[in-house]
Amino acid sequence: MAEPAAPESGVRVSTLELFFDLVFVFTITQLAETFAEHITPGTLLDVLLMLFVIWWMYSGYAWLTNAVAPNSTTRRTLLLAGMAGFLVMALTIPEAFHGYGWLFGLSYLVVNLVHSGLFLQAGPGAVAAMRRLAPMNILAAVLVLVGGLLPEPWRHVCWLAAPLVQIAAGHLHRIEMHSIQAGHFVERHALVVIVAIGESIVAIGVGFRGVHLGLGEILVAVLGLCVAYYLWWIYFAGDDERSEHVLERTADPRRRARLALNAWGYAHYVMLAGIVIAAVGVKKTVGHAFEPLHWGEAVVLSGGVALYQAGHALFLRMLGLPGWLHRAVAALVVLAAVPLGHVVAVAQLALITFVMAAAAITEDLPRARRAGNTAISDFGRTRS
């Protein structure tokens, strides 16, 4: 019998969890650097595969600390071991499909084992859920490790199998046995998104090292910041709070947990992939503002922003919240800017910024009017 959803206790994200997120986000930097070195479909596939398995376990730790607070020395020490696993994984990312594949896999296995061990302390419901989830997570980790030891094409076969096992695990285990505190859960995922966006700005800034700062470079820097700002706006202009209310009001334990997995798991994966790819696209304009981009670089620049918008549209759609259509239309218009980048790089970047700003303003105007009418109505009642 499923346990009822836990009442909201007001528990928020701890500083240790934020520290954990900062270690995790280093993987985002490494993935962006790896893709920037070789913008090819093969490298993109590798980056997306690594991001999926890494994000699956980051999300697993978010579910973990939602159920088991890191409030004892033992738990904090085990969480540190998990952080160490993420750090070593991040260091091996550039060579994860080459010489360091075994080390990536070994670190990933450690992350999984620590996660499973900690989750067993979350009460009988979590133990019941982990009876099937833990073995499947560990199987996926073993596939990654074995892939790191095998030559091609078996390496990629194992890597492709690992996410499939994880997706199956999300549907086959007793997901309703997880109790979810909406406030903590939503805040944890929101924090990792803002940290990832901030890290993308750092990654772009590193690209300016040794570059002469002329008009073009300053334009790229400012426009890159504007793109990051509108990535922030898309997520944090009220939808984060509304999403928390939706999750909190979902009383059925199975539907609540499934919504958490789909919206904060899969949809957020798409958004994080968009952040990684967009950071690479902006970075490729540095030093080439008034020059044409290669087609691949132009596609990456628009594609990353469009992917982020599509991921957030999917997120809103899953939650039944308005605004998803604005995101979807803006994503299509951003993709239409690709040919402009093949003419002048900064023109594509400027058009992307303009489209994102226009979409934000268009969506905000009705809200502003409603807020203004409410304020006028309240003022009138006060006067009367």
C-alpha positions in Angstrom: 0.0 0.0 0.0 1.4 3.4 -1.0 2.3 5.9 1.7 0.5 9.2 1.5 2.4 12.3 0.4 4.4 13.8 3.2 3.1 17.1 4.6 5.2 20.0 3.6 7.5 20.8 6.5 9.1 23.9 5.2 12.5 22.2 5.0 14.8 24.0 2.6 18.0 23.2 0.8 21.0 23.0 3.2 24.4 24.7 2.4 25.9 21.2 2.2 23.5 20.4 -0.6 24.4 23.6 -2.4 28.1 22.7 -2.0 27.2 19.3 -3.6 25.6 21.2 -6.5 28.7 23.3 -7.1 30.7 20.1 -7.5 28.1 18.6 -9.8 28.1 21.7 -12.0 31.8 21.3 -12.7 30.6 18.4 -14.9 28.6 21.0 -16.9 31.8 23.0 -17.5 33.7 19.9 -18.6 31.0 18.8 -20.9 30.9 22.2 -22.6 34.7 22.3 -22.9 34.7 18.8 -24.4 32.0 19.7 -27.0 33.7 23.0 -27.8 36.9 21.2 -28.7 35.2 19.1 -31.4 31.8 20.2 -32.6 30.8 17.0 -34.4 27.7 14.8 -34.2 29.8 12.1 -32.6 31.0 14.4 -29.8 27.5 15.7 -29.3 26.2 12.2 -28.8 29.0 11.4 -26.3 28.2 14.6 -24.4 24.5 13.9 -24.3 25.1 10.3 -23.1 27.5 11.5 -20.3 25.1 14.3 -19.3 22.2 11.8 -19.1 23.9 9.3 -16.8 25.4 12.1 -14.7 22.1 14.0 -14.4 20.3 10.8 -13.5 22.4 10.3 -10.5 22.4 14.0 -9.5 18.6 13.9 -9.6 18.9 10.7 -7.6 20.8 12.6 -4.9 18.2 15.3 -5.0 15.5 12.7 -4.2 17.8 11.3 -1.6 18.4 14.5 0.4 14.7 15.2 0.0 14.1 12.0 2.0 17.2 11.8 4.1 18.6 15.0 5.5 22.4 15.1 5.7 22.2 15.9 9.4 24.7 13.4 10.9 28.4 12.9 10.6 28.0 9.5 8.9 25.5 10.9 6.3 27.7 14.0 5.6 30.7 11.8 5.2 28.9 9.5 2.8 27.7 12.5 0.9 31.3 13.7 0.7 32.2 10.4 -0.9 29.5 10.9 -3.5 30.8 14.4 -4.2 34.3 12.9 -4.7 32.8 10.5 -7.2 31.2 13.4 -9.1 34.5 15.3 -9.0 36.6 12.5 -10.4 33.9 11.9 -13.1 34.1 15.5 -14.1 37.9 15.4 -14.4 37.7 12.3 -16.7 35.0 13.7 -19.0 37.3 14.8 -21.8 38.7 11.3 -22.0 35.7 9.3 -20.9 35.4 7.6 -24.3 39.1 7.0 -24.5 41.8 6.3 -22.0 39.9 7.3 -18.8 36.7 5.4 -19.5 37.4 2.9 -16.8 38.0 5.7 -14.2 34.8 7.5 -15.2 32.9 4.2 -14.8 34.5 3.4 -11.5 33.7 6.8 -10.1 30.2 6.5 -11.3 29.8 3.1 -9.6 31.0 4.7 -6.3 28.4 7.5 -6.8 25.7 4.8 -7.2 26.7 2.7 -4.3 26.8 5.7 -1.9 23.4 6.8 -3.1 21.9 3.3 -2.6 23.4 3.0 0.8 22.2 6.4 2.0 18.7 5.8 0.6 18.3 2.7 2.7 18.1 5.0 5.7 15.0 6.8 4.4 12.4 4.6 6.0 10.4 1.5 5.0 8.8 3.2 2.0 12.2 4.1 0.4 13.6 0.7 1.2 10.7 -0.9 -0.7 11.3 1.5 -3.6 15.0 0.8 -3.7 14.7 -3.0 -3.8 14.3 -2.7 -7.6 15.7 0.8 -8.2 19.1 0.2 -6.6 20.0 -3.0 -8.5 19.0 -1.3 -11.8 21.0 1.8 -11.0 24.0 -0.3 -10.2 23.5 -2.3 -13.4 23.6 0.9 -15.4 26.8 1.9 -13.6 28.4 -1.5 -14.3 27.5 -1.0 -18.0 29.3 2.3 -18.0 32.3 0.8 -16.3 32.4 -2.2 -18.7 32.1 0.2 -21.6 35.1 2.0 -20.4 37.1 -1.2 -20.6 35.9 -2.4 -24.0 36.9 -1.3 -27.5 34.5 0.2 -30.0 31.8 -0.4 -31.0 31.0 -2.3 -27.7 31.9 0.8 -25.6 29.1 2.8 -27.2 26.8 -0.2 -27.0 27.2 -0.3 -23.2 26.9 3.5 -22.9 23.7 3.5 -24.9 22.3 0.6 -22.8 23.0 2.4 -19.5 20.4 5.2 -20.0 17.9 2.7 -21.2 18.2 0.7 -18.0 17.8 3.9 -16.0 14.7 5.0 -17.9 13.3 1.5 -17.4 14.1 1.7 -13.7 12.1 4.9 -13.4 9.0 3.0 -14.6 9.6 -0.4 -13.1 10.3 0.4 -9.4 7.6 1.3 -6.9 7.9 5.1 -7.4 4.8 5.8 -5.3 6.8 4.7 -2.2 8.9 7.9 -2.4 7.6 10.7 -0.3 8.4 14.2 -1.7 8.6 17.5 0.0 7.7 19.9 -2.7 9.4 23.0 -1.4 12.8 21.3 -0.9 12.6 19.3 -4.1 11.7 22.3 -6.4 14.3 24.6 -4.7 17.0 22.0 -5.1 16.5 21.7 -8.9 16.0 25.5 -9.3 19.4 26.1 -7.6 21.2 23.7 -9.9 19.7 25.4 -12.9 20.8 28.9 -11.8 24.3 27.6 -10.9 24.6 25.9 -14.3 23.6 29.2 -16.0 26.2 31.0 -14.0 28.8 28.4 -14.8 28.0 28.9 -18.5 28.9 32.6 -18.1 32.2 31.6 -16.6 32.8 29.2 -19.5 32.2 32.0 -22.0 34.4 34.3 -20.0 37.3 31.9 -20.1 37.0 32.0 -23.9 38.1 35.7 -23.7 41.5 34.8 -22.3 44.2 36.2 -24.5 41.6 37.9 -26.8 41.9 41.6 -27.6 38.9 43.5 -26.3 37.5 45.5 -29.2 34.0 46.5 -30.1 33.1 43.0 -31.4 34.3 41.3 -28.3 32.4 43.7 -26.0 29.3 43.1 -28.0 29.6 39.4 -27.7 30.2 39.6 -24.0 27.2 41.8 -23.4 24.9 39.8 -25.7 26.1 36.5 -24.1 25.2 37.9 -20.7 21.8 38.9 -22.1 21.2 35.3 -23.4 22.1 34.0 -20.0 19.7 36.5 -18.4 16.8 35.4 -20.5 17.7 31.7 -19.8 17.3 32.8 -16.1 14.1 34.7 -16.9 12.5 31.8 -18.7 12.8 29.6 -15.6 12.6 32.0 -12.7 10.0 34.6 -13.7 7.4 33.0 -11.5 7.2 29.5 -13.0 9.4 28.0 -10.4 7.0 29.1 -7.6 3.9 28.0 -9.7 5.6 24.6 -10.3 6.1 24.1 -6.6 2.4 24.8 -6.0 1.4 22.2 -8.6 3.6 19.6 -7.0 2.5 20.4 -3.5 -1.2 20.1 -4.5 -0.7 16.7 -6.2 -2.0 14.5 -3.4 -1.9 11.1 -5.1 1.6 9.6 -4.2 2.1 7.8 -7.5 1.1 10.8 -9.7 3.2 13.1 -7.5 6.3 11.0 -7.9 5.7 10.4 -11.6 5.3 14.2 -12.1 8.6 14.8 -10.2 10.4 12.3 -12.3 9.1 13.6 -15.7 9.1 17.3 -15.1 12.2 17.7 -12.8 14.1 14.7 -14.3 13.6 14.4 -18.0 12.5 18.0 -18.8 15.4 19.4 -16.8 17.8 17.1 -18.6 16.7 18.8 -21.8 17.2 22.3 -20.3 20.7 21.4 -19.0 21.7 20.1 -22.4 20.5 23.4 -23.8 22.7 25.3 -21.4 25.8 23.3 -22.3 25.2 23.6 -26.0 24.3 27.3 -25.9 27.5 28.1 -23.9 29.5 26.4 -26.6 27.7 28.4 -29.3 28.3 31.8 -27.6 32.0 30.8 -26.9 32.5 30.2 -30.6 31.6 33.8 -31.4 34.4 35.1 -29.2 37.0 36.7 -31.4 34.9 36.3 -34.5 32.0 38.7 -33.9 32.0 40.3 -37.4 33.0 37.1 -39.2 30.7 34.2 -40.4 30.3 31.2 -38.2 30.7 27.7 -39.6 27.3 26.1 -40.2 27.9 23.7 -37.3 28.8 26.6 -34.9 25.7 28.6 -36.0 23.5 25.5 -35.5 25.0 25.0 -32.0 24.4 28.6 -31.0 20.7 28.7 -31.9 20.2 25.0 -31.2 21.3 25.3 -27.5 19.0 28.2 -26.8 16.1 26.5 -28.6 16.7 23.3 -26.8 16.5 25.1 -23.4 13.3 26.8 -24.4 11.8 23.5 -25.7 12.8 21.8 -22.4 11.1 24.5 -20.4 8.0 24.3 -22.7 7.9 20.6 -22.0 8.3 21.3 -18.2 5.3 23.7 -18.2 3.2 21.4 -20.4 3.8 18.5 -18.0 2.7 20.6 -15.1 -0.3 22.0 -16.9 1.0 25.6 -16.6 0.6 28.4 -19.1 3.5 29.8 -21.1 4.7 26.7 -22.9 3.5 27.9 -26.3 5.6 31.1 -26.0 8.6 28.9 -25.3 7.9 26.6 -28.3 7.3 29.5 -30.7 10.4 31.3 -29.5 12.5 28.1 -30.0 11.4 27.8 -33.6 12.2 31.5 -34.3 15.6 31.2 -32.7 16.4 28.2 -34.9 15.4 30.3 -37.9 18.4 32.6 -37.0 20.9 30.0 -38.0 21.5 31.3 -41.6 22.2 34.8 -40.2 25.2 33.4 -38.2 26.7 32.1 -41.3 26.8 35.7 -42.5 27.8 37.6 -39.3 28.2 35.9 -36.0 27.2 38.8 -33.8 24.0 39.4 -35.9 22.8 35.9 -35.0 23.6 36.4 -31.3 21.8 39.8 -31.4 18.7 38.3 -33.1 18.6 35.5 -30.5 18.7 38.0 -27.7 15.9 40.1 -29.4 13.7 37.0 -29.8 14.1 36.0 -26.2 13.4 39.5 -25.0 10.3 39.8 -27.2 8.9 36.5 -26.0 9.5 37.5 -22.4 7.7 40.9 -22.9 4.9 39.3 -24.9 4.2 36.8 -22.1 4.6 39.4 -19.4 2.2 42.0 -20.7 -1.1 40.2 -19.9 0.2 39.5 -16.4 1.2 43.1 -15.9 -2.2 44.3 -17.1 -4.0 41.9 -14.7 -1.7 43.1 -11.8 -2.4 46.7 -12.7 -6.1 46.2 -12.9 -6.1 44.4 -9.5 -4.1 47.2 -8.0 -6.5 49.9 -9.3 -9.5 47.9 -8.1 -8.0 47.5 -4.7 -7.2 51.2 -4.6 -10.8 52.1 -5.5 -12.2 49.9 -2.8 -9.9 51.5 -0.3 -11.0 55.0 -1.3 -14.6 54.1 -1.1 
